[in-house]
Amino acid sequence: MRSPLPALLAAMALIAGCSTAPVQAPKPPAAAAAVPATAVPVVPADDNLNAVVWSQNAIEHDLIYLQTYRNAQMQLLGALKDTRWDALTRDDRVTPAAGLKPAVVLDVDETALDNSPYQARLIKSGGEYNEADWAAWCQQEAARALPGAVAFTQFAAKHGIAVIFVSNRAKDLDRVTLDNLRKVGFPVSGSDAFLGLGTFVEGCEQIGTEKGCRRQLISRKYRVLMQIGDQIGDFADVIANNAAGREQAVADYLSWFGTRWFMLPNPTYGGWEPALFNNDWTLPREERRRQKENALRLQ
């Protein structure tokens, strides 16, 4: 009988050889070809985003306008009957009001007409206000009426009260502004119904875009029952556009708000903003933002 030893030794050697053979790892899958990312323009963050989104989407915004105009309308006939009632300051009243025709005076932008789409375009593009783009927007005559404004002015006109719009739009925008106002239902009639920035007032020196001269012109023919606007300058001239100057402009007339004067909200733009950086629009955007941040109160 043959010894099993040689066969056993051979089998052991074969097993040992198999156990020491190198094991090759599987090849990794071929890398997918890199897909170039589509270039997307980077639009910088805009301080105005929340303000414009609120103006366009918050029901609270519309309700503030509605309640303001309704409150004014509820008091309008009482003001008409009170022959001593006048809503012009001492500086703006150059002719005694007794016996004059009654009128209400309204600002246009963000008081009667809603220009938030223009502000939204600036946010989307990353741009800032400029006269060319603003004029292009105005020329579209696409601004909608703000809530309550048309009803209030139509009520006034129905009761024999003149409706006068005082605007700081450039003179070459007078026609398109009047067309826009009429399109959305505002009563606009007569040569006194619209006083734009180019209005010349004899005997009164125009200071920047202040409306004092135009209010004085109105005072020569009308007893003003109410003024409605979204800026302090819609009611009284602001001589120094800083915190103290703005307070001083209305200090003597605080009791008039809600009765003769009606202020509407505008968080998107206005004299309040440049007052925070010394009215210097030549400053870089980042520096203006820094100075506005400095105005934040933490307590």
Secondary structure, 3 states (H helix, E strand, C coil): CCCCHHHHHHHHHHHHHHHCCCCCCCCCCCCCCCCCCCCCCCCCCCCCHHHHHHHHHCHHHHHHHHHHHHHHHHHHHHHHHCCCCCCCCCCCCCCCCCCCEEEEEECCECCCEECHHHHHHHHHHCCCCCHHHHHHHHHCCCCEECCCHHHHHHHHHHCCCEEEEECCCCHHHHHHHHHHHHHCCCCCCCCCCEECCCCCCCCCCCCCCCCHHHHHHHHCCEEEEEEEECCHHHCCCCCCCCHHHHHHHHHHHHHHECCCEEECCCCCCCCCCHHHHCCCCCCCHHHHHHHHHHCCCCC
